[in-house]
């Protein structure tokens, strides 16, 4: 594997996605230089267009209140439908198999409500190292709901 600086620069110059870099705000270090940002799983780089989109939603909320569910520029009630086709392509699924909704914690909770069926011998929940506190609460609440002690039932994977 070539790990030379020349190779890296050549790869950068040939990167077909390089133009997208200008679409995002890059955090700066204490010297004012762009940081190298690899945290995309949770809070990726802020798109420069985000302020415009958020402002639009806030304006619709301000001007329409609850009617924004149906009459906003991007009505809120069917919002998930606007995202379905593109998201299905990203995850490699059919549009009928995909829905964009809620936060990770809410989705974890809904997943466990639907599928977590513990028994006295099989009740432990294995989870990734250092999740958000709200994810921990969702896991603990499921264990509590089913009569198990979260201290015994929550197994954190440290990798």
Secondary structure, DSSP 4 states (H G I P E B T S, - for coil): ----HHHHHHHHHT-TTGGGGGGEEPPB-TTSPBPP----SSS-PEETTHHHHHHHHHHHHHHHGGGHHHHSTT-STTHHHHHHHHHHHHHT--GGG----S-HHHHHHHHHHHH----SSS--EEEETT--HHHHHHHHHHHHHTT--HHHHEEEE--
